[in-house]
């Protein structure tokens, strides 16, 4: 029951979304350390959407990438971005301070860097990381590009609400732009209310779940997640999870799905055993936080898959049902021919 409800809540069963924005908003955010994973997460949760549609939504700023949950790059709808940055930014800016200092990024240097970013990007033209680092050197605030200092500085600027990712260049290089130039203004949301709203949205798109799942998904401390969860009006289920009162707990009917790297179904819960046999966990997450593409069937992960050229290669854990419909839909989404 819980697994069926989770799959339905995430939009992997039943009526699927018809826009990329609706699919992303449903699960709040989608991890987006590279362009490919969020595209595939959206594909599995939509009907009729293509990769061009996703890229157009990103280029137009309807979907925006920045550092959010767990201090990691995520894709969110523009309307959600400000309250999410205000909520997540201080948590992960504080968490990254020690590492920034190890990289020579003390608060004074970061303050000077932010001033340079603001001046350079004031013309409204997004810049690549390399371009921004050149501007830093020109302004007398050089950053060692041979270390992890540049990404940590940019993440801190994003956590502070200064920057976000802009559209990729024609050569697929990420760019950065001022958040105020890219995202509509919005009224600030008090932190306690934002935490409750995030918990409610999490349960709506991931439930049934537990407070521990919510804490794992956000990367927030228990001092944030426990009060937020306790405020919600929920239904307690026999397996120890909770759901919003209007959650559909009926059995879900879903065909097999090809999930991409870092899919929300695998990142959204502390305990993956309900959908992933522990004997195969190492094949889905071999280390370093890297989550492999997964074949989902019957509410369980039954294998991994990869796209090699124009061929979908499946490595099964157990019996895998026909994937013909999924491969055809993947080809339609990617706007290219695929075979198995």
Phi and psi in degrees as GROMACS dihedral restraints (atoms count N, CA, C in turn):
[ dihedral_restraints ]
;  ai    aj    ak    al  type     phi  dphi    fc
    3     4     5     6     1   -62.8    20    10
    4     5     6     7     1   -43.8    20    10
    6     7     8     9     1   -65.4    20    10
    7     8     9    10     1   -44.5    20    10
    9    10    11    12     1   -57.7    20    10
   10    11    12    13     1   -43.9    20    10
   12    13    14    15     1   -66.0    20    10
   13    14    15    16     1   -38.3    20    10
   15    16    17    18     1   -64.7    20    10
   16    17    18    19     1   -44.0    20    10
   18    19    20    21     1   -62.9    20    10
   19    20    21    22     1   -40.9    20    10
   21    22    23    24     1   -68.0    20    10
   22    23    24    25     1   -42.8    20    10
   24    25    26    27     1   -59.6    20    10
   25    26    27    28     1   -36.0    20    10
   27    28    29    30     1   -80.2    20    10
   28    29    30    31     1    -3.9    20    10
   30    31    32    33     1    83.9    20    10
   31    32    33    34     1    16.6    20    10
   33    34    35    36     1   -91.9    20    10
   34    35    36    37     1    -3.8    20    10
   36    37    38    39     1  -140.3    20    10
   37    38    39    40     1   159.1    20    10
   39    40    41    42     1    76.4    20    10
   40    41    42    43     1  -152.6    20    10
   42    43    44    45     1   -73.3    20    10
   43    44    45    46     1   124.5    20    10
   45    46    47    48     1   -94.1    20    10
   46    47    48    49     1   159.6    20    10
   48    49    50    51     1   -65.0    20    10
   49    50    51    52     1   157.7    20    10
   51    52    53    54     1  -113.1    20    10
   52    53    54    55     1     2.9    20    10
   54    55    56    57     1  -136.2    20    10
   55    56    57    58     1   153.1    20    10
   57    58    59    60     1   -63.1    20    10
   58    59    60    61     1   -38.4    20    10
   60    61    62    63     1   -63.2    20    10
   61    62    63    64     1   -41.5    20    10
   63    64    65    66     1   -64.7    20    10
   64    65    66    67     1   -40.6    20    10
   66    67    68    69     1   -64.0    20    10
   67    68    69    70     1   -42.3    20    10
   69    70    71    72     1   -68.2    20    10
   70    71    72    73     1   -46.3    20    10
   72    73    74    75     1   -60.2    20    10
   73    74    75    76     1   -31.3    20    10
   75    76    77    78     1   -61.2    20    10
   76    77    78    79     1   -38.9    20    10
   78    79    80    81     1  -102.3    20    10
   79    80    81    82     1    11.6    20    10
   81    82    83    84     1    78.1    20    10
   82    83    84    85     1   -60.7    20    10
   84    85    86    87     1  -144.7    20    10
   85    86    87    88     1   160.3    20    10
   87    88    89    90     1  -128.5    20    10
   88    89    90    91     1   130.2    20    10
   90    91    92    93     1   -60.3    20    10
   91    92    93    94     1   137.9    20    10
   93    94    95    96     1  -144.7    20    10
   94    95    96    97     1    53.9    20    10
   96    97    98    99     1   -69.3    20    10
   97    98    99   100     1   -19.8    20    10
   99   100   101   102     1  -143.1    20    10
  100   101   102   103     1   161.8    20    10
  102   103   104   105     1   -65.7    20    10
  103   104   105   106     1   -32.8    20    10
  105   106   107   108     1   -63.5    20    10
  106   107   108   109     1   -50.1    20    10
  108   109   110   111     1   -56.1    20    10
  109   110   111   112     1   -48.1    20    10
  111   112   113   114     1   -64.9    20    10
  112   113   114   115     1   -32.3    20    10
  114   115   116   117     1   -59.5    20    10
  115   116   117   118     1   -45.2    20    10
  117   118   119   120     1   -71.1    20    10
  118   119   120   121     1   -34.1    20    10
  120   121   122   123     1   -63.1    20    10
  121   122   123   124     1   -40.5    20    10
  123   124   125   126     1   -68.2    20    10
  124   125   126   127     1   -42.4    20    10
  126   127   128   129     1   -55.9    20    10
  127   128   129   130     1   -43.7    20    10
  129   130   131   132     1   -69.3    20    10
  130   131   132   133     1   -15.5    20    10
  132   133   134   135     1  -113.9    20    10
  133   134   135   136     1     9.5    20    10
  135   136   137   138     1  -130.0    20    10
  136   137   138   139     1   164.7    20    10
  138   139   140   141     1  -122.8    20    10
  139   140   141   142     1   119.5    20    10
  141   142   143   144     1    86.2    20    10
  142   143   144   145     1    -6.6    20    10
  144   145   146   147     1   -79.8    20    10
  145   146   147   148     1   144.0    20    10
  147   148   149   150     1  -115.8    20    10
  148   149   150   151     1   167.8    20    10
  150   151   152   153     1   -61.2    20    10
  151   152   153   154     1   -32.4    20    10
  153   154   155   156     1   -64.5    20    10
  154   155   156   157     1   -36.9    20    10
  156   157   158   159     1   -63.4    20    10
  157   158   159   160     1   -42.7    20    10
  159   160   161   162     1   -63.9    20    10
  160   161   162   163     1   -46.8    20    10
  162   163   164   165     1   -65.4    20    10
  163   164   165   166     1   -35.1    20    10
  165   166   167   168     1   -66.0    20    10
  166   167   168   169     1   -41.0    20    10
  168   169   170   171     1   -63.8    20    10
  169   170   171   172     1   -36.0    20    10
  171   172   173   174     1   -72.1    20    10
  172   173   174   175     1   -44.3    20    10
  174   175   176   177     1   -63.4    20    10
  175   176   177   178     1   -33.2    20    10
  177   178   179   180     1   -83.9    20    10
  178   179   180   181     1    -5.9    20    10
  180   181   182   183     1    83.1    20    10
  181   182   183   184     1     9.9    20    10
  183   184   185   186     1   -76.2    20    10
  184   185   186   187     1   -29.9    20    10
  186   187   188   189     1  -116.4    20    10
  187   188   189   190     1   134.3    20    10
  189   190   191   192     1  -131.3    20    10
  190   191   192   193     1   140.9    20    10
  192   193   194   195     1  -104.4    20    10
  193   194   195   196     1   132.5    20    10
  195   196   197   198     1  -161.4    20    10
  196   197   198   199     1   176.4    20    10
  198   199   200   201     1   -82.6    20    10
  199   200   201   202     1   120.8    20    10
  201   202   203   204     1  -132.3    20    10
  202   203   204   205     1  -112.0    20    10
  204   205   206   207     1   -59.9    20    10
  205   206   207   208     1   142.6    20    10
  207   208   209   210     1    58.0    20    10
  208   209   210   211     1    16.8    20    10
  210   211   212   213     1    68.6    20    10
  211   212   213   214     1    23.1    20    10
  213   214   215   216     1  -116.5    20    10
  214   215   216   217     1   153.8    20    10
  216   217   218   219     1   -63.2    20    10
  217   218   219   220     1   130.5    20    10
  219   220   221   222     1  -134.9    20    10
  220   221   222   223     1   159.9    20    10
  222   223   224   225     1  -104.0    20    10
  223   224   225   226     1   132.2    20    10
  225   226   227   228     1  -140.0    20    10
  226   227   228   229     1   158.9    20    10
  228   229   230   231     1   -72.5    20    10
  229   230   231   232     1   147.3    20    10
  231   232   233   234     1   -56.7    20    10
  232   233   234   235     1   -36.8    20    10
  234   235   236   237     1   -64.2    20    10
  235   236   237   238     1   -23.8    20    10
  237   238   239   240     1   -93.4    20    10
  238   239   240   241     1   -11.4    20    10
  240   241   242   243     1   -66.8    20    10
  241   242   243   244     1   -42.7    20    10
  243   244   245   246     1   -64.9    20    10
  244   245   246   247     1   -46.7    20    10
  246   247   248   249     1   -69.2    20    10
  247   248   249   250     1   -29.8    20    10
  249   250   251   252     1   -70.1    20    10
  250   251   252   253     1   -41.9    20    10
  252   253   254   255     1   -64.0    20    10
  253   254   255   256     1   -43.6    20    10
  255   256   257   258     1   -61.2    20    10
  256   257   258   259     1   -33.7    20    10
  258   259   260   261     1   -81.1    20    10
  259   260   261   262     1   -47.1    20    10
  261   262   263   264     1   -82.1    20    10
  262   263   264   265     1   -35.7    20    10
  264   265   266   267     1   -53.5    20    10
  265   266   267   268     1   -52.8    20    10
  267   268   269   270     1   -61.3    20    10
  268   269   270   271     1   -34.6    20    10
  270   271   272   273     1   -63.3    20    10
  271   272   273   274     1   -48.2    20    10
  273   274   275   276     1   -88.2    20    10
  274   275   276   277     1   -21.3    20    10
  276   277   278   279     1   -64.0    20    10
  277   278   279   280     1   -43.6    20    10
  279   280   281   282     1   -66.4    20    10
  280   281   282   283     1   -39.9    20    10
  282   283   284   285     1   -64.6    20    10
  283   284   285   286     1   -29.8    20    10
  285   286   287   288     1   -92.0    20    10
  286   287   288   289     1     0.5    20    10
  288   289   290   291     1   -61.6    20    10
  289   290   291   292     1   -45.2    20    10
  291   292   293   294     1   -60.5    20    10
  292   293   294   295     1   -44.6    20    10
  294   295   296   297     1   -66.3    20    10
  295   296   297   298     1   -38.9    20    10
  297   298   299   300     1   -60.4    20    10
  298   299   300   301     1   -43.4    20    10
  300   301   302   303     1   -63.2    20    10
  301   302   303   304     1   -37.5    20    10
  303   304   305   306     1   -61.9    20    10
  304   305   306   307     1   -28.7    20    10
  306   307   308   309     1   -91.7    20    10
  307   308   309   310     1     7.3    20    10
  309   310   311   312     1    84.2    20    10
  310   311   312   313     1    14.4    20    10
  312   313   314   315     1  -102.3    20    10
  313   314   315   316     1    71.8    20    10
  315   316   317   318     1   -74.1    20    10
  316   317   318   319     1   173.1    20    10
  318   319   320   321     1   -62.6    20    10
  319   320   321   322     1   -35.9    20    10
  321   322   323   324     1   -66.4    20    10
  322   323   324   325     1   -44.0    20    10
  324   325   326   327     1   -65.0    20    10
  325   326   327   328     1   -39.9    20    10
  327   328   329   330     1   -65.3    20    10
  328   329   330   331     1   -39.6    20    10
  330   331   332   333     1   -60.8    20    10
  331   332   333   334     1   -43.5    20    10
  333   334   335   336     1   -65.2    20    10
  334   335   336   337     1   -39.7    20    10
  336   337   338   339     1   -63.4    20    10
  337   338   339   340     1   -42.8    20    10
  339   340   341   342     1   -61.1    20    10
  340   341   342   343     1   -38.5    20    10
  342   343   344   345     1   -63.3    20    10
  343   344   345   346     1   -39.8    20    10
  345   346   347   348     1   -64.5    20    10
  346   347   348   349     1   -45.5    20    10
  348   349   350   351     1   -56.4    20    10
  349   350   351   352     1   -46.5    20    10
  351   352   353   354     1   -60.5    20    10
  352   353   354   355     1   -41.8    20    10
  354   355   356   357     1   -69.1    20    10
  355   356   357   358     1   -45.2    20    10
  357   358   359   360     1   -66.8    20    10
  358   359   360   361     1   -41.2    20    10
  360   361   362   363     1   -88.2    20    10
  361   362   363   364     1     0.3    20    10
  363   364   365   366     1   -64.8    20    10
  364   365   366   367     1   -18.3    20    10
  366   367   368   369     1   -79.6    20    10
  367   368   369   370     1    -1.8    20    10
  369   370   371   372     1    83.3    20    10
  370   371   372   373     1     1.2    20    10
  372   373   374   375     1   -96.2    20    10
  373   374   375   376     1   118.5    20    10
  375   376   377   378     1   -61.2    20    10
  376   377   378   379     1   149.4    20    10
  378   379   380   381     1  -124.1    20    10
  379   380   381   382     1   151.9    20    10
  381   382   383   384     1   -76.6    20    10
  382   383   384   385     1   167.8    20    10
  384   385   386   387     1   -61.2    20    10
  385   386   387   388     1   -42.7    20    10
  387   388   389   390     1   -60.5    20    10
  388   389   390   391     1   -42.4    20    10
  390   391   392   393     1   -63.0    20    10
  391   392   393   394     1   -41.2    20    10
  393   394   395   396     1   -65.8    20    10
  394   395   396   397     1   -37.2    20    10
  396   397   398   399     1   -68.3    20    10
  397   398   399   400     1   -35.2    20    10
  399   400   401   402     1   -63.3    20    10
  400   401   402   403     1   -43.3    20    10
  402   403   404   405     1   -62.1    20    10
  403   404   405   406     1   -35.9    20    10
  405   406   407   408     1   -62.4    20    10
  406   407   408   409     1   -45.4    20    10
  408   409   410   411     1   -63.0    20    10
  409   410   411   412     1   -44.0    20    10
  411   412   413   414     1   -59.1    20    10
  412   413   414   415     1   -36.0    20    10
  414   415   416   417     1   -84.0    20    10
  415   416   417   418     1     2.1    20    10
  417   418   419   420     1    82.8    20    10
  418   419   420   421     1    20.9    20    10
  420   421   422   423     1  -126.7    20    10
  421   422   423   424     1    66.6    20    10
  423   424   425   426     1   -67.7    20    10
  424   425   426   427     1   144.0    20    10
  426   427   428   429     1  -121.2    20    10
  427   428   429   430     1   134.2    20    10
  429   430   431   432     1   -71.2    20    10
  430   431   432   433     1   104.3    20    10
  432   433   434   435     1   -75.7    20    10
  433   434   435   436     1    -6.5    20    10
  435   436   437   438     1   -86.2    20    10
  436   437   438   439     1     2.1    20    10
  438   439   440   441     1  -119.0    20    10
  439   440   441   442     1  -173.0    20    10
  441   442   443   444     1   -86.6    20    10
  442   443   444   445     1     9.7    20    10
  444   445   446   447     1   -60.3    20    10
  445   446   447   448     1   -46.0    20    10
  447   448   449   450     1   -57.0    20    10
  448   449   450   451     1   -51.2    20    10
  450   451   452   453     1   -64.2    20    10
  451   452   453   454     1   -34.3    20    10
  453   454   455   456     1   -68.7    20    10
  454   455   456   457     1   -37.1    20    10
  456   457   458   459     1   -66.6    20    10
  457   458   459   460     1   -43.8    20    10
  459   460   461   462     1   -65.9    20    10
  460   461   462   463     1   -39.3    20    10
  462   463   464   465     1   -63.1    20    10
  463   464   465   466     1   -39.9    20    10
  465   466   467   468     1   -65.1    20    10
  466   467   468   469     1   -40.1    20    10
  468   469   470   471     1   -63.5    20    10
  469   470   471   472     1   -38.1    20    10
  471   472   473   474     1   -69.5    20    10
  472   473   474   475     1   -42.6    20    10
  474   475   476   477     1   -59.4    20    10
  475   476   477   478     1   -30.1    20    10
  477   478   479   480     1   -84.4    20    10
  478   479   480   481     1    -0.7    20    10
  480   481   482   483     1    81.3    20    10
  481   482   483   484     1    14.3    20    10
  483   484   485   486     1   -87.2    20    10
  484   485   486   487     1   -47.4    20    10
  486   487   488   489     1  -117.3    20    10
  487   488   489   490     1   164.6    20    10
  489   490   491   492     1  -149.8    20    10
  490   491   492   493     1   172.2    20    10
  492   493   494   495     1   -72.5    20    10
  493   494   495   496     1   139.8    20    10
  495   496   497   498     1  -100.0    20    10
  496   497   498   499     1  -165.1    20    10
  498   499   500   501     1   -68.7    20    10
  499   500   501   502     1   147.3    20    10
  501   502   503   504     1   -68.5    20    10
  502   503   504   505     1   153.6    20    10
  504   505   506   507     1   -74.2    20    10
  505   506   507   508     1   174.2    20    10
  507   508   509   510     1   -62.5    20    10
  508   509   510   511     1   -24.0    20    10
  510   511   512   513     1   -95.8    20    10
  511   512   513   514     1    17.9    20    10
  513   514   515   516     1    68.1    20    10
  514   515   516   517     1    22.2    20    10
  516   517   518   519     1   -83.9    20    10
  517   518   519   520     1   134.4    20    10
  519   520   521   522     1   -69.8    20    10
  520   521   522   523     1   149.3    20    10
  522   523   524   525     1  -121.4    20    10
  523   524   525   526     1   170.1    20    10
  525   526   527   528     1  -130.9    20    10
  526   527   528   529     1   144.9    20    10
  528   529   530   531     1  -144.4    20    10
  529   530   531   532     1   164.5    20    10
  531   532   533   534     1   -69.2    20    10
  532   533   534   535     1   132.6    20    10
  534   535   536   537     1   -56.0    20    10
  535   536   537   538     1   -39.6    20    10
  537   538   539   540     1   -66.6    20    10
  538   539   540   541     1   -23.2    20    10
  540   541   542   543     1   -85.6    20    10
  541   542   543   544     1   -15.4    20    10
  543   544   545   546     1  -113.4    20    10
  544   545   546   547     1   -23.5    20    10
  546   547   548   549     1  -124.9    20    10
  547   548   549   550     1   134.4    20    10
  549   550   551   552     1   -59.9    20    10
  550   551   552   553     1   148.7    20    10
  552   553   554   555     1   -65.5    20    10
  553   554   555   556     1   155.4    20    10
  555   556   557   558     1  -151.7    20    10
  556   557   558   559     1   152.8    20    10
  558   559   560   561     1   -67.5    20    10
  559   560   561   562     1   135.8    20    10
  561   562   563   564     1   -59.4    20    10
  562   563   564   565     1   145.3    20    10
  564   565   566   567     1  -109.0    20    10
  565   566   567   568     1   125.4    20    10
  567   568   569   570     1   -53.1    20    10
  568   569   570   571     1   143.3    20    10
  570   571   572   573     1   -57.2    20    10
  571   572   573   574     1   -44.9    20    10
  573   574   575   576     1   -61.9    20    10
  574   575   576   577     1   -41.5    20    10
  576   577   578   579     1   -67.5    20    10
  577   578   579   580     1   -37.1    20    10
  579   580   581   582     1   -66.3    20    10
  580   581   582   583     1   -37.8    20    10
  582   583   584   585     1   -63.7    20    10
  583   584   585   586     1   -42.7    20    10
  585   586   587   588     1   -64.9    20    10
  586   587   588   589     1   -42.2    20    10
  588   589   590   591     1   -63.8    20    10
  589   590   591   592     1   -40.2    20    10
  591   592   593   594     1   -64.6    20    10
  592   593   594   595     1   -41.0    20    10
  594   595   596   597     1   -63.5    20    10
  595   596   597   598     1   -42.1    20    10
  597   598   599   600     1   -64.5    20    10
  598   599   600   601     1   -44.9    20    10
  600   601   602   603     1   -64.9    20    10
  601   602   603   604     1   -37.2    20    10
  603   604   605   606     1   -60.6    20    10
  604   605   606   607     1   -49.4    20    10
  606   607   608   609     1   -64.9    20    10
  607   608   609   610     1   -36.3    20    10
  609   610   611   612     1   -63.7    20    10
  610   611   612   613     1   -35.2    20    10
  612   613   614   615     1  -103.2    20    10
  613   614   615   616     1    -5.6    20    10
  615   616   617   618     1  -133.1    20    10
  616   617   618   619     1   -15.4    20    10
  618   619   620   621     1   -69.1    20    10
  619   620   621   622     1   161.4    20    10
  621   622   623   624     1   -69.8    20    10
  622   623   624   625     1   149.6    20    10
  624   625   626   627     1  -158.5    20    10
  625   626   627   628     1  -176.5    20    10
  627   628   629   630     1  -121.6    20    10
  628   629   630   631     1   167.7    20    10
  630   631   632   633     1   -61.8    20    10
  631   632   633   634     1   -35.3    20    10
  633   634   635   636     1   -63.8    20    10
  634   635   636   637     1   -37.0    20    10
  636   637   638   639     1   -62.9    20    10
  637   638   639   640     1   -45.2    20    10
  639   640   641   642     1   -61.4    20    10
  640   641   642   643     1   -42.2    20    10
  642   643   644   645     1   -63.5    20    10
  643   644   645   646     1   -42.6    20    10
  645   646   647   648     1   -62.7    20    10
  646   647   648   649     1   -44.7    20    10
  648   649   650   651     1   -64.1    20    10
  649   650   651   652     1   -42.0    20    10
  651   652   653   654     1   -80.6    20    10
  652   653   654   655     1   -34.8    20    10
  654   655   656   657     1    80.1    20    10
  655   656   657   658     1     9.9    20    10
  657   658   659   660     1   -82.3    20    10
  658   659   660   661     1   159.4    20    10
  660   661   662   663     1   -73.3    20    10
  661   662   663   664     1   159.4    20    10
  663   664   665   666     1   -60.1    20    10
  664   665   666   667     1   -28.3    20    10
  666   667   668   669     1   -64.0    20    10
  667   668   669   670     1   -20.3    20    10
  669   670   671   672     1   -92.0    20    10
  670   671   672   673     1   -46.4    20    10
  672   673   674   675     1   -76.9    20    10
  673   674   675   676     1   -36.1    20    10
  675   676   677   678     1   -65.2    20    10
  676   677   678   679     1   -48.6    20    10
  678   679   680   681     1   -63.0    20    10
  679   680   681   682     1   -37.4    20    10
  681   682   683   684     1   -63.7    20    10
  682   683   684   685     1   -45.5    20    10
  684   685   686   687     1   -66.4    20    10
  685   686   687   688     1   -39.0    20    10
  687   688   689   690     1   -66.0    20    10
  688   689   690   691     1   -21.9    20    10
  690   691   692   693     1   -78.4    20    10
  691   692   693   694     1   -23.4    20    10
  693   694   695   696     1   -72.9    20    10
  694   695   696   697     1   147.3    20    10
  696   697   698   699     1   -86.2    20    10
  697   698   699   700     1   111.0    20    10
  699   700   701   702     1  -132.2    20    10
  700   701   702   703     1   165.0    20    10
  702   703   704   705     1  -107.0    20    10
  703   704   705   706     1   127.2    20    10
  705   706   707   708     1   -87.1    20    10
  706   707   708   709     1   132.9    20    10
  708   709   710   711     1  -105.9    20    10
  709   710   711   712     1   159.3    20    10
  711   712   713   714     1   -59.5    20    10
  712   713   714   715     1   -26.8    20    10
  714   715   716   717     1   -85.7    20    10
  715   716   717   718     1     7.0    20    10
  717   718   719   720     1    92.9    20    10
  718   719   720   721     1    -5.4    20    10
  720   721   722   723     1   -86.5    20    10
  721   722   723   724     1   168.4    20    10
  723   724   725   726     1  -129.4    20    10
  724   725   726   727     1   158.5    20    10
  726   727   728   729     1  -141.6    20    10
  727   728   729   730     1   157.4    20    10
  729   730   731   732     1   -66.2    20    10
  730   731   732   733     1   151.0    20    10
  732   733   734   735     1   -57.5    20    10
  733   734   735   736     1   -30.1    20    10
  735   736   737   738     1   -93.9    20    10
  736   737   738   739     1    12.6    20    10
  738   739   740   741     1   -66.6    20    10
  739   740   741   742     1   132.5    20    10
  741   742   743   744     1   -80.2    20    10
  742   743   744   745     1   112.0    20    10
  744   745   746   747     1  -101.0    20    10
  745   746   747   748     1    11.0    20    10
  747   748   749   750     1   -74.9    20    10
  748   749   750   751     1   156.2    20    10
  750   751   752   753     1   -56.1    20    10
  751   752   753   754     1   136.8    20    10
  753   754   755   756     1   -93.6    20    10
  754   755   756   757     1   146.1    20    10
  756   757   758   759     1  -113.2    20    10
  757   758   759   760     1   110.3    20    10
  759   760   761   762     1  -138.7    20    10
  760   761   762   763     1   137.7    20    10
  762   763   764   765     1   -75.6    20    10
  763   764   765   766     1   169.5    20    10
  765   766   767   768     1   -58.6    20    10
  766   767   768   769     1   144.6    20    10
  768   769   770   771     1  -126.1    20    10
  769   770   771   772     1   143.6    20    10
  771   772   773   774     1   -98.7    20    10
  772   773   774   775     1   106.9    20    10
  774   775   776   777     1   -94.1    20    10
  775   776   777   778     1   142.9    20    10
  777   778   779   780     1   -85.1    20    10
  778   779   780   781     1  -177.0    20    10
  780   781   782   783     1   -55.8    20    10
  781   782   783   784     1   142.2    20    10
  783   784   785   786     1    56.9    20    10
  784   785   786   787     1    35.6    20    10
  786   787   788   789     1   -63.5    20    10
  787   788   789   790     1   143.2    20    10
  789   790   791   792     1   -56.0    20    10
  790   791   792   793     1   -28.0    20    10
  792   793   794   795     1   -66.9    20    10
  793   794   795   796     1   -28.6    20    10
  795   796   797   798     1   -95.7    20    10
  796   797   798   799     1   -17.3    20    10
  798   799   800   801     1   -99.2    20    10
  799   800   801   802     1    -8.8    20    10
  801   802   803   804     1   -88.3    20    10
  802   803   804   805     1     0.3    20    10
  804   805   806   807     1  -143.1    20    10
  805   806   807   808     1   144.4    20    10
  807   808   809   810     1   -66.7    20    10
  808   809   810   811     1   -37.8    20    10
  810   811   812   813     1  -110.8    20    10
  811   812   813   814     1   115.7    20    10
  813   814   815   816     1   -93.5    20    10
  814   815   816   817     1    -3.0    20    10
  816   817   818   819     1   -60.3    20    10
  817   818   819   820     1   -28.2    20    10
  819   820   821   822     1   -60.4    20    10
  820   821   822   823     1   -26.4    20    10
  822   823   824   825     1  -117.2    20    10
  823   824   825   826     1   -10.3    20    10
  825   826   827   828     1  -133.3    20    10
  826   827   828   829     1   116.8    20    10
  828   829   830   831     1   -60.0    20    10
  829   830   831   832     1   126.6    20    10
  831   832   833   834     1   -54.3    20    10
  832   833   834   835     1   -26.0    20    10
  834   835   836   837     1   -64.6    20    10
  835   836   837   838     1   -22.9    20    10
  837   838   839   840     1  -109.3    20    10
  838   839   840   841     1     2.9    20    10
  840   841   842   843     1   -58.6    20    10
  841   842   843   844     1   -36.6    20    10
  843   844   845   846     1   -67.2    20    10
  844   845   846   847     1   -20.1    20    10
  846   847   848   849     1   -85.0    20    10
  847   848   849   850     1   -20.0    20    10
  849   850   851   852     1   -88.9    20    10
  850   851   852   853     1   -40.5    20    10
  852   853   854   855     1  -131.5    20    10
  853   854   855   856     1    97.1    20    10
  855   856   857   858     1   -82.6    20    10
  856   857   858   859     1   -11.2    20    10
  858   859   860   861     1   141.3    20    10
  859   860   861   862     1   162.5    20    10
  861   862   863   864     1    69.3    20    10
  862   863   864   865     1    16.2    20    10
  864   865   866   867     1    76.1    20    10
  865   866   867   868     1     8.0    20    10
  867   868   869   870     1   -85.4    20    10
  868   869   870   871     1   118.4    20    10
  870   871   872   873     1  -104.9    20    10
  871   872   873   874     1   120.8    20    10
  873   874   875   876     1   -75.4    20    10
  874   875   876   877     1   157.3    20    10
  876   877   878   879     1   -60.0    20    10
  877   878   879   880     1   141.2    20    10
  879   880   881   882     1  -127.8    20    10
  880   881   882   883     1   148.3    20    10
  882   883   884   885     1   -96.1    20    10
  883   884   885   886     1   121.4    20    10
  885   886   887   888     1  -107.9    20    10
  886   887   888   889     1   127.7    20    10
  888   889   890   891     1  -151.1    20    10
  889   890   891   892     1   135.0    20    10
  891   892   893   894     1    59.7    20    10
  892   893   894   895     1    29.7    20    10
  894   895   896   897     1    78.0    20    10
  895   896   897   898     1    10.7    20    10
  897   898   899   900     1  -132.1    20    10
  898   899   900   901     1   152.3    20    10
  900   901   902   903     1   -80.6    20    10
  901   902   903   904     1   119.4    20    10
  903   904   905   906     1  -112.9    20    10
  904   905   906   907     1     3.5    20    10
  906   907   908   909     1   171.4    20    10
  907   908   909   910     1   177.7    20    10
  909   910   911   912     1  -113.6    20    10
  910   911   912   913     1   166.1    20    10
  912   913   914   915     1  -148.1    20    10
  913   914   915   916     1   161.8    20    10
  915   916   917   918     1  -149.9    20    10
  916   917   918   919     1   152.6    20    10
  918   919   920   921     1  -102.8    20    10
  919   920   921   922     1   112.3    20    10
  921   922   923   924     1  -115.5    20    10
  922   923   924   925     1   102.2    20    10
  924   925   926   927     1    68.4    20    10
  925   926   927   928     1  -120.1    20    10
  927   928   929   930     1  -107.3    20    10
  928   929   930   931     1    16.5    20    10
  930   931   932   933     1  -113.1    20    10
  931   932   933   934     1   130.1    20    10
  933   934   935   936     1   -87.7    20    10
  934   935   936   937     1   115.7    20    10
  936   937   938   939     1  -106.1    20    10
  937   938   939   940     1   121.2    20    10
  939   940   941   942     1  -108.6    20    10
  940   941   942   943     1   133.8    20    10
  942   943   944   945     1  -114.4    20    10
  943   944   945   946     1    99.4    20    10
  945   946   947   948     1   -77.7    20    10
  946   947   948   949     1   149.8    20    10
  948   949   950   951     1   -92.2    20    10
  949   950   951   952     1   -32.2    20    10
  951   952   953   954     1  -151.6    20    10
  952   953   954   955     1  -164.0    20    10
  954   955   956   957     1   -62.6    20    10
  955   956   957   958     1   129.8    20    10
  957   958   959   960     1  -111.8    20    10
  958   959   960   961     1   126.3    20    10
  960   961   962   963     1   -70.2    20    10
  961   962   963   964     1   177.1    20    10
  963   964   965   966     1   -58.4    20    10
  964   965   966   967     1   133.4    20    10
  966   967   968   969     1  -111.5    20    10
  967   968   969   970     1    14.6    20    10
  969   970   971   972     1   -57.3    20    10
  970   971   972   973     1   -45.0    20    10
  972   973   974   975     1   -65.9    20    10
  973   974   975   976     1   -39.8    20    10
  975   976   977   978     1   -67.8    20    10
  976   977   978   979     1   -42.0    20    10
  978   979   980   981     1   -65.4    20    10
  979   980   981   982     1   -39.0    20    10
  981   982   983   984     1   -63.2    20    10
  982   983   984   985     1   -40.3    20    10
  984   985   986   987     1   -70.5    20    10
  985   986   987   988     1   -36.9    20    10
  987   988   989   990     1   -62.9    20    10
  988   989   990   991     1   -42.1    20    10
  990   991   992   993     1   -62.7    20    10
  991   992   993   994     1   -43.3    20    10
  993   994   995   996     1   -59.7    20    10
  994   995   996   997     1   -45.8    20    10
  996   997   998   999     1   -62.5    20    10
  997   998   999  1000     1   -46.2    20    10
  999  1000  1001  1002     1   -79.0    20    10
 1000  1001  1002  1003     1    -9.1    20    10
 1002  1003  1004  1005     1    59.7    20    10
 1003  1004  1005  1006     1    47.0    20    10
 1005  1006  1007  1008     1  -154.3    20    10
 1006  1007  1008  1009     1   164.1    20    10
 1008  1009  1010  1011     1   -81.3    20    10
 1009  1010  1011  1012     1   136.2    20    10
 1011  1012  1013  1014     1  -133.9    20    10
 1012  1013  1014  1015     1   154.8    20    10
 1014  1015  1016  1017     1  -144.4    20    10
 1015  1016  1017  1018     1   173.0    20    10
